């Protein structure tokens, strides 16, 4: 079983740069970092983290946050994981914002 840390960021876009590539930053697109040790600009949140998947949360075509999944495994995420997390983000947006 993949051990993960999950963070959902709801944000004020003006406070965060939109062209960043890894953890803690918002890009507005799905970002997968299969092995954080190979990413030169990665900011680790845990010493046990080995990979990360970030999925944006949109509401009415506006970026309102992101779902950030960290894993203790290297390269654990597949297309089914990404599709499921996109559906979760859609559901979160529907439930939290008018």
C-alpha positions in Angstrom: 0.0 0.0 0.0 1.2 3.5 -0.9 1.7 5.7 2.2 0.8 9.3 1.3 0.5 12.7 2.9 -2.4 14.7 1.6 -2.6 18.5 1.6 -5.4 20.5 0.0 -4.4 24.1 -0.6 -7.1 26.7 -1.1 -5.5 29.8 -2.1 -5.4 33.4 -3.0 -3.7 33.3 -6.4 -2.2 36.7 -6.0 0.0 35.5 -3.2 1.5 32.5 -5.1 3.5 32.4 -8.3 1.8 30.6 -11.1 4.8 29.3 -13.0 6.5 27.2 -10.4 7.1 23.5 -10.9 7.0 21.7 -7.6 5.8 21.4 -4.0 4.3 24.4 -2.3 3.8 26.3 -5.5 0.8 26.6 -7.9 1.0 26.0 -11.6 -2.6 25.4 -12.6 -1.8 22.0 -14.2 -1.2 18.5 -13.0 2.4 18.1 -11.9 3.9 14.7 -11.2 7.4 14.4 -9.6 8.1 10.6 -9.8 11.3 10.9 -7.8 11.8 14.1 -5.8 15.5 13.4 -5.4 16.0 14.0 -9.1 14.2 17.4 -9.1 16.6 20.3 -8.5 13.9 22.7 -7.3 11.9 20.4 -5.0 10.9 21.6 -1.5 10.3 18.5 0.7 7.7 18.6 3.4 8.8 15.3 4.9 12.1 13.4 5.0 10.1 10.3 4.0 8.7 11.8 0.8 10.0 10.3 -2.4 7.4 11.4 -5.0 4.6 13.9 -5.4 1.4 14.4 -7.5 -0.3 17.8 -7.5 -3.8 18.3 -9.1 -5.3 21.7 -9.5 -8.8 22.6 -8.2 -10.9 24.8 -10.5 -14.3 26.4 -10.0 -15.9 28.2 -12.9 -12.6 28.1 -14.8 -10.8 29.8 -11.9 -7.9 28.2 -10.1 -8.9 28.0 -6.4 -6.5 25.5 -5.0 -4.7 22.2 -5.4 -4.6 18.7 -4.0 -1.0 17.7 -3.2 -0.2 14.1 -2.7 3.2 13.0 -1.4 4.2 9.4 -1.4 6.9 7.5 0.5 7.4 5.4 -2.7 9.2 6.3 -5.9 7.0 6.6 -9.0 3.8 5.2 -7.5 1.2 7.2 -9.4 -0.5 5.9 -12.6 -3.2 7.2 -15.0 -6.0 5.8 -12.9 -4.7 7.7 -9.8 -4.6 10.9 -11.8 -8.1 10.5 -13.1 -9.5 9.7 -9.7 -7.8 12.7 -8.1 -9.1 15.0 -10.8 -12.6 13.7 -10.0 -12.0 14.3 -6.3 -10.9 17.9 -7.1 -14.0 18.5 -9.1 -16.1 17.3 -6.2 -14.2 19.4 -3.7 -14.7 22.5 -5.8 -18.5 21.8 -6.2 -18.8 21.3 -2.4 -16.8 24.2 -1.0 -17.5 27.1 -3.3 -20.8 28.7 -4.3 
